[in-house]
Amino acid sequence: MHAMILAAGRGERMRPLTDHTPKPLLMAGGRPLIEHHLLRLAAAGYRDVVINLAHLGGQIREHLGDGSRFGLAIRYSPEDRALETGGGIRRALPLLGDEPFLVINGDVWCSHPLNPPVMAERDLAHLVLVDNPAHHPAGDFCLIGGRVRDRGADRLTFSGIGWYRPALFRDHADGRFPLAPLLHAAMTGDHVSGEYYRGGWLDVGTPERLAQLDAWLRRT
């Protein structure tokens, strides 16, 4: 039950809000974005959480500490510069154990319960897919019979929530690289399962969508 929150990004689309505040600490519904993830992880039974840090990462470490007030044990994976999704996960592997682990993008909000899926031995990843938002109408992947494909009709959007086996990353050298090529290669070999989540989800990538989430959370 290890989980990782990706929190190292610069948040360019959020500027000027992220010039002095890291994106995970921006407020929505009366609490920082990253706290919504931590509370949901604790409720789902996770105890060990890794957070990667780069841009203004010291503020995140200072705010969250060791995670004990959330019922979690938080460890940090610092990066001199953001290593992108794939590189950030690869760098943090020594902290994530030998079993499949959960990774959540720090700049999404989602009501998914985060219960671990049952992954077949051949599966290197399990992705949560959602309906395509207005700003990403073409989607990312297709879900056919519980298997994720990178080609086909009825495409869905990758939510930024997935479970991964360490083997997906171990053969890649440490450094800066994206996650997508690893996933595409795994899909070609039929090593990626997935699910379609119809509940609440939002890519909190702009000030406008942050304000939208804040207003919605305050109403609920």
C-alpha positions as CSV (number, residue, x, y, z in Angstrom):
1,M,0.0,0.0,0.0
2,H,2.6,2.5,-1.2
3,A,1.4,5.7,-3.0
4,M,3.2,8.5,-4.7
5,I,1.9,12.1,-5.4
6,L,3.6,13.9,-8.2
7,A,4.2,17.4,-7.0
8,A,7.4,18.6,-8.7
9,G,6.0,20.5,-11.6
10,R,6.4,24.2,-12.2
11,G,2.7,24.9,-12.9
12,E,3.3,27.2,-15.8
13,R,-0.4,27.4,-16.8
14,M,-1.2,28.4,-13.2
15,R,1.1,31.5,-13.2
16,P,1.1,33.9,-11.5
17,L,-0.4,31.8,-8.7
18,T,2.5,29.4,-8.8
19,D,5.3,32.1,-8.9
20,H,5.5,32.0,-5.1
21,T,3.3,29.0,-4.1
22,P,3.8,25.4,-5.4
23,K,0.7,24.2,-7.2
24,P,-0.1,21.4,-4.7
25,L,-0.5,24.1,-2.0
26,L,-3.0,26.2,-3.9
27,M,-6.3,26.2,-2.0
28,A,-9.6,24.6,-3.1
29,G,-12.6,24.1,-0.8
30,G,-10.7,25.5,2.2
31,R,-7.6,23.3,2.0
32,P,-4.6,22.8,-0.2
33,L,-5.0,20.6,-3.3
34,I,-2.5,18.0,-2.0
35,E,-4.4,17.6,1.3
36,H,-7.5,16.3,-0.6
37,H,-5.3,13.5,-2.0
38,L,-3.7,12.7,1.4
39,L,-7.1,12.5,3.2
40,R,-8.4,10.2,0.5
41,L,-5.3,8.0,0.6
42,A,-5.6,7.7,4.4
43,A,-9.3,6.8,4.1
44,A,-8.4,4.1,1.5
45,G,-5.9,2.5,3.9
46,Y,-2.7,3.7,2.5
47,R,0.0,4.5,5.1
48,D,3.3,5.1,3.1
49,V,3.3,8.1,0.8
50,V,6.1,9.5,-1.4
51,I,6.0,13.0,-2.7
52,N,8.5,14.3,-5.3
53,L,9.7,17.8,-4.9
54,A,11.3,20.4,-7.2
55,H,9.7,23.9,-7.7
56,L,9.3,25.5,-4.2
57,G,9.4,22.0,-2.8
58,G,10.6,23.2,0.6
59,Q,7.2,24.8,1.1
60,I,5.5,21.5,0.6
61,R,7.8,19.6,3.0
62,E,7.4,22.3,5.6
63,H,3.6,22.3,5.3
64,L,3.1,18.5,5.4
65,G,6.0,17.4,7.6
66,D,6.1,13.6,8.2
67,G,2.4,13.2,7.5
68,S,1.5,12.0,10.9
69,R,-1.4,14.5,11.3
70,F,-3.0,12.7,8.3
71,G,-2.4,9.3,9.7
72,L,0.3,8.8,7.0
73,A,4.1,8.4,6.8
74,I,5.4,10.8,4.2
75,R,8.8,10.6,2.6
76,Y,10.1,13.0,0.0
77,S,12.0,12.4,-3.3
78,P,13.8,15.7,-4.1
79,E,14.7,16.6,-7.7
80,D,17.2,19.4,-8.6
81,R,14.9,20.0,-11.6
82,A,11.6,18.4,-12.4
83,L,12.2,15.0,-14.0
84,E,8.8,14.7,-15.7
85,T,6.4,12.0,-14.7
86,G,8.5,9.0,-15.8
87,G,11.7,10.3,-14.4
88,G,10.2,11.3,-11.1
89,I,8.7,7.9,-10.5
90,R,12.0,6.2,-11.6
91,R,13.9,8.3,-9.1
92,A,11.5,7.4,-6.3
93,L,11.5,3.6,-6.9
94,P,13.7,2.8,-3.9
95,L,11.0,4.4,-1.6
96,L,8.1,2.6,-3.2
97,G,8.7,-1.1,-2.5
98,D,8.5,-4.1,-4.7
99,E,4.7,-4.4,-5.2
100,P,2.4,-2.4,-7.4
101,F,2.1,1.2,-6.1
102,L,-0.4,4.0,-6.8
103,V,0.7,7.3,-8.4
104,I,-1.6,10.4,-8.5
105,N,-0.9,13.6,-10.4
106,G,-0.8,16.4,-7.9
107,D,-2.8,18.7,-10.2
108,V,-6.0,16.7,-10.4
109,W,-8.9,16.4,-8.1
110,C,-10.9,13.1,-8.1
111,S,-13.5,11.4,-6.0
112,H,-12.1,7.9,-6.9
113,P,-11.9,5.7,-3.8
114,L,-8.3,4.6,-4.7
115,N,-8.9,1.0,-3.8
116,P,-6.1,-1.1,-5.3
117,P,-7.2,-3.1,-8.4
118,V,-6.6,-6.7,-8.9
119,M,-3.8,-6.8,-11.5
120,A,-2.9,-9.8,-13.5
121,E,0.7,-11.0,-13.3
122,R,1.3,-9.8,-16.9
123,D,0.1,-6.3,-16.1
124,L,2.7,-3.5,-15.7
125,A,0.1,-0.8,-15.1
126,H,-3.6,-0.2,-14.4
127,L,-5.0,3.2,-15.4
128,V,-8.1,5.0,-14.4
129,L,-9.8,6.6,-17.4
130,V,-12.5,9.3,-17.3
131,D,-14.7,11.2,-19.8
132,N,-12.9,13.6,-22.0
133,P,-13.1,17.2,-20.6
134,A,-13.8,20.1,-22.8
135,H,-10.2,21.2,-23.0
136,H,-9.1,17.7,-24.1
137,P,-11.8,16.4,-26.4
138,A,-9.7,13.8,-28.3
139,G,-8.9,11.8,-25.2
140,D,-5.8,9.6,-24.6
141,F,-6.5,5.9,-24.8
142,C,-9.2,3.3,-25.5
143,L,-10.6,0.8,-23.0
144,I,-11.6,-2.5,-24.6
145,G,-12.6,-5.4,-22.4
146,G,-10.7,-4.0,-19.4
147,R,-7.5,-3.6,-21.5
148,V,-6.1,-0.2,-22.3
149,R,-5.1,0.5,-26.0
150,D,-3.6,3.5,-27.6
151,R,-5.6,3.1,-30.8
152,G,-9.3,2.8,-31.5
153,A,-12.6,4.7,-31.3
154,D,-14.3,5.9,-28.1
155,R,-11.2,7.3,-26.6
156,L,-11.1,8.3,-22.9
157,T,-8.8,10.6,-20.9
158,F,-6.2,9.3,-18.6
159,S,-7.1,10.7,-15.1
160,G,-3.6,10.9,-13.8
161,I,-4.3,8.0,-11.4
162,G,-2.7,4.7,-12.0
163,W,-1.0,1.7,-10.3
164,Y,2.3,0.5,-11.6
165,R,4.7,-2.3,-11.1
166,P,8.3,-1.3,-10.5
167,A,9.4,-3.4,-13.5
168,L,7.8,-0.8,-15.8
169,F,10.5,1.7,-14.9
170,R,13.6,-0.3,-13.8
171,D,15.1,-0.8,-17.2
172,H,15.0,2.9,-17.9
173,A,18.1,4.9,-16.9
174,D,17.6,7.5,-14.1
175,G,17.0,11.0,-15.5
176,R,14.3,13.2,-17.0
177,F,11.7,11.4,-19.2
178,P,7.9,11.3,-19.7
179,L,5.7,8.4,-18.7
180,A,3.7,8.1,-22.0
181,P,6.3,6.2,-24.1
182,L,6.6,3.5,-21.4
183,L,2.8,3.1,-21.3
184,H,2.6,3.0,-25.1
185,A,5.2,0.2,-25.2
186,A,3.4,-1.7,-22.4
187,M,0.1,-1.4,-24.3
188,T,1.7,-2.9,-27.4
189,G,2.5,-6.0,-25.4
190,D,-1.0,-6.0,-23.7
191,H,0.5,-5.3,-20.3
192,V,-1.9,-2.5,-19.3
193,S,-5.3,-2.9,-17.7
194,G,-7.8,-0.2,-16.9
195,E,-11.1,1.0,-15.6
196,Y,-13.6,3.7,-16.6
197,Y,-14.4,6.0,-13.7
198,R,-17.6,8.0,-14.1
199,G,-17.4,10.0,-10.8
200,G,-16.1,13.5,-10.1
201,W,-12.7,14.4,-11.7
202,L,-11.1,17.7,-12.7
203,D,-7.7,18.5,-14.2
204,V,-6.9,21.6,-12.0
205,G,-4.5,23.0,-14.6
206,T,-5.5,26.7,-14.8
207,P,-6.7,29.4,-12.4
208,E,-10.1,29.2,-13.9
209,R,-10.5,25.5,-13.2
210,L,-9.1,26.0,-9.7
211,A,-11.8,28.6,-9.1
212,Q,-14.4,26.1,-10.6
213,L,-13.2,23.4,-8.2
214,D,-13.2,25.7,-5.2
215,A,-16.7,26.9,-5.9
216,W,-18.0,23.3,-6.3
217,L,-16.3,22.0,-3.1
218,R,-17.7,24.9,-1.1
219,R,-21.2,24.1,-2.3
220,T,-21.0,20.4,-1.4
